[in-house]
Amino acid sequence: MGQLKNARQFLTEEDGMGTVEIILIIVVLVGLVLIFKEQITSIVNSIFSKITSQTNKV
């Protein structure tokens, strides 16, 4: 009877799920960055160039 209770408790335990979910989210984000690397770089460069040109006016 004790073994069945331990087995049921083991199957319902979800402590490790948070770590797996975080790792999967990180993998998806890294994949998106790799796919859209050129677009992200061009957007960031244009934003910084606008910031630089706008600060000269102030």
SULDA-V964122 format. One line per field, one symbol per residue. phi: phi as a letter, one per 40 degrees, with the letter a starting at -180 (. if undefined). psi: psi as a letter, one per 30 degrees, with the letter a starting at -180 (. if undefined). burial: b if it has 24 or more other ideal C-beta (glycine too) atoms within 12 Angstrom, else e. A space follows every 10 residues. Layout:
phi->???
psi->???
burial->???
//
This chain:
phi->.ccccccccc cccbcccccc cccccccccc cccccbdccc cccccccccc cccccccc
psi->eeeeeeeeee efkgefeeee eeeeeeeeee eeeeegeeee eeeeeeeeee eeeefff.
burial->eeeeeeeeee eeeeeeeeee eeeeeeeeee eeeeeeeeee eeeeeeeeee eeeeeeee
//
